[in-house]
Amino acid sequence: MQPDFLHIMEKNMQPKPFDGFSMEALDFINEWRLNNDRDWFKPRKSDYDRMIKEPALRFISDLGNKLKLLSRDIEFDLGNNGSLLRIYRDVRFSQDKRPYNPNIRMVFWEGTFKKAENPGFFIKIDQKGAGVFAGMYMFPKELLNVYRNAVINSVLGAELDKAIDDVKKAGTYHIGGKFYKRVPRGYDAAHERAELLMYNGLYAMTTNISVDDVCSADLLDICFQHCVNMRPIQHWIVRLLEK
């Protein structure tokens, strides 16, 4: 069965371009956050589809095509379990049994591995506004040592320094991924990039996109520009995976 969005496209030869999320959608997210249970959500599923899912898929289509201007290898998927991430939480091993993620989460990836194992761009929207992330939140186990060896490599490490500097010069971005308190065993704690050896992921992020921007067609260009600004870090990881 085709995704709902594809049915919309079939009915309308020219799919409606993204023109912002409605304030009604953000109010829905806030109510959903306060009523995170199946009894509240199930009778409102059609409201979710109309106010959130449909505009989110339009956003994914429009931003995904813009991101392909940066690299034709950047992927997005309008199908189920594609770029629009699941609203259902895996609560099997969690003490928090709330069933839903009451927000909008979208991902665009670049690489030949599984979606979650590739560096990419991640957009999160909730009742407070939006954030954009670029890179990898956590390296797969087999990539972590590759990353660490790249950090201490004179050429690759210098390229990473430049990528981080370029992102910082482009705007007020947080560089994240630090996890460990000490440099891993076997690596020099006095190395010039010892701080980066304590990372188990690497990403840039901004969370300062306002509600007004989320409710505007300008959100598309705002998110795209953030992706452009943060791409040096994401692209460094892409190139690392290609080696």
C-alpha positions in Angstrom: 0.0 0.0 0.0 1.3 3.4 -0.9 1.9 6.0 1.9 -0.9 8.5 2.4 1.3 11.3 1.0 1.6 9.5 -2.3 -2.2 9.3 -2.5 -2.3 13.1 -2.0 0.2 13.5 -4.9 -1.9 11.3 -7.2 -5.0 13.4 -6.5 -3.1 16.7 -7.2 -0.7 16.6 -10.1 1.2 19.5 -8.4 1.6 18.6 -4.7 1.1 21.5 -2.4 4.4 23.1 -1.4 5.2 23.4 2.3 3.8 26.6 3.7 4.5 26.2 7.4 3.0 24.3 10.3 -0.1 25.8 11.8 -0.4 27.1 15.3 -3.2 24.6 15.7 -0.6 21.9 15.1 1.7 23.2 17.8 -1.2 23.4 20.2 -2.0 19.8 19.4 1.6 18.8 20.2 1.4 20.6 23.5 -1.9 18.9 24.4 -0.4 15.6 23.3 2.6 16.1 25.5 0.3 16.7 28.5 -1.9 13.7 27.6 0.6 11.1 26.5 -1.6 8.1 26.5 -3.5 6.0 24.0 -7.0 6.9 25.2 -6.3 10.6 24.4 -4.4 10.1 21.1 -6.4 7.3 19.3 -9.6 9.4 18.8 -7.4 12.3 17.6 -5.3 10.3 15.1 -7.0 11.9 12.1 -6.2 15.3 13.6 -2.5 14.3 13.8 -2.6 13.1 10.2 -4.1 16.4 9.0 -2.3 18.9 11.1 1.1 17.3 11.5 1.8 14.3 9.3 0.7 15.8 6.0 2.6 19.1 6.3 5.6 17.2 7.7 5.8 15.1 4.6 5.5 18.2 2.4 8.4 19.7 4.4 10.5 16.5 4.0 9.9 16.4 0.2 10.8 20.1 -0.2 13.8 20.1 2.1 15.0 16.8 0.8 15.1 18.0 -2.7 17.0 21.2 -1.6 19.5 19.1 0.3 20.3 17.1 -2.9 21.8 20.4 -4.1 24.5 19.8 -1.5 24.9 16.1 -2.5 22.9 13.9 -4.7 23.7 11.1 -2.2 21.6 12.7 0.6 18.5 10.5 1.0 14.9 11.0 2.2 12.0 8.7 2.2 8.3 9.6 2.3 7.1 6.1 3.1 6.3 4.5 6.5 9.4 4.3 8.8 11.2 6.7 6.4 12.3 10.3 7.1 9.3 11.0 9.3 10.3 9.1 12.4 7.9 7.0 14.4 5.7 8.5 17.1 5.7 5.3 19.1 8.3 4.8 21.8 9.9 1.5 22.5 9.0 1.1 26.2 10.0 -2.5 26.6 13.0 -1.8 28.8 12.1 1.6 30.0 10.6 2.7 33.3 8.9 5.5 31.4 5.9 3.8 29.8 4.5 6.8 28.0 3.7 5.4 24.6 4.4 8.4 22.3 7.1 10.9 21.2 4.9 14.0 21.2 6.9 16.0 18.6 7.9 16.0 14.9 11.2 14.3 14.1 12.6 14.1 10.6 15.8 12.7 9.3 17.8 13.0 6.0 20.9 10.7 5.7 23.9 10.3 3.5 25.8 7.0 3.1 25.4 3.3 2.3 24.6 2.0 5.7 21.3 1.7 7.5 19.4 5.0 7.9 20.4 5.4 11.6 24.0 4.4 11.0 24.7 7.2 8.5 25.6 10.9 9.2 22.9 13.2 8.2 20.5 16.0 9.2 17.9 15.8 11.8 15.0 18.2 12.4 12.9 18.3 15.6 9.8 20.4 16.1 7.7 20.7 19.3 5.5 23.3 21.0 8.5 25.5 21.8 10.0 25.8 18.3 12.5 23.8 16.2 16.1 22.5 16.2 18.4 21.3 13.5 21.2 18.8 14.0 24.0 17.7 11.6 26.4 14.8 12.0 26.0 11.6 14.0 24.5 11.5 17.5 26.4 8.3 18.4 28.9 6.4 16.3 28.3 2.6 15.7 30.8 0.6 17.7 32.8 -0.3 14.5 33.1 3.4 13.6 34.2 4.7 17.0 37.8 3.5 16.6 37.9 4.7 13.0 36.8 8.1 14.3 39.4 8.2 17.1 42.2 7.2 14.7 41.1 9.9 12.4 41.2 12.5 15.2 44.9 11.8 15.9 45.8 11.5 12.2 47.7 14.7 11.2 45.7 15.2 7.9 42.3 14.0 8.9 42.5 15.6 12.3 43.4 19.0 10.8 40.5 18.6 8.4 38.2 18.0 11.4 39.6 21.1 13.1 38.8 23.2 10.0 35.3 21.7 9.7 34.5 22.6 13.3 36.0 26.1 12.9 33.9 26.6 9.7 30.7 25.7 11.5 31.5 28.0 14.4 32.2 30.9 12.1 28.9 30.3 10.3 26.7 30.9 13.3 26.1 30.2 17.0 26.2 26.4 16.9 26.8 23.9 19.7 29.3 21.1 18.9 28.2 18.0 20.7 29.1 14.4 21.2 31.4 14.5 24.3 30.6 11.4 26.4 33.7 10.2 28.2 35.4 11.9 31.1 38.8 10.6 30.2 40.8 10.0 27.0 40.3 6.3 26.1 43.0 3.9 27.0 45.7 3.6 24.4 45.5 7.3 23.3 47.7 10.1 24.4 45.9 12.3 26.9 48.3 15.2 25.9 47.3 15.1 22.3 46.3 18.4 20.8 42.9 17.0 20.0 42.5 14.9 23.2 39.1 16.6 23.9 37.7 15.1 20.7 38.9 11.7 21.7 36.3 11.8 24.5 33.4 12.0 22.0 31.3 9.0 21.1 29.4 10.9 18.4 29.9 14.2 16.6 27.3 16.8 15.6 26.5 20.4 15.4 23.2 21.8 16.5 21.0 24.8 16.9 17.7 24.9 18.8 16.8 28.6 18.4 14.1 28.4 15.6 11.1 30.2 16.9 7.4 29.2 16.9 6.8 32.1 14.5 9.3 30.6 12.1 7.9 27.1 12.5 4.5 28.5 11.4 6.0 30.2 8.4 6.9 29.0 4.9 10.3 30.5 5.7 11.0 27.4 7.9 12.2 25.6 4.8 14.9 28.1 3.9 15.8 28.6 7.5 16.4 24.9 8.1 18.2 24.5 4.8 20.6 27.4 5.6 21.4 25.8 9.0 22.1 22.5 7.2 24.5 24.3 4.8 26.2 26.0 7.7 26.7 22.8 9.7 27.5 20.6 6.7 31.3 20.7 7.1 31.0 18.4 10.2 28.5 16.1 8.6 30.5 15.9 5.4 33.7 15.1 7.3 32.0 12.1 8.8 30.7 11.1 5.3 34.2 11.2 3.9 35.5 9.2 6.9 33.0 6.4 6.1 34.1 6.3 2.5 37.7 5.6 3.4 
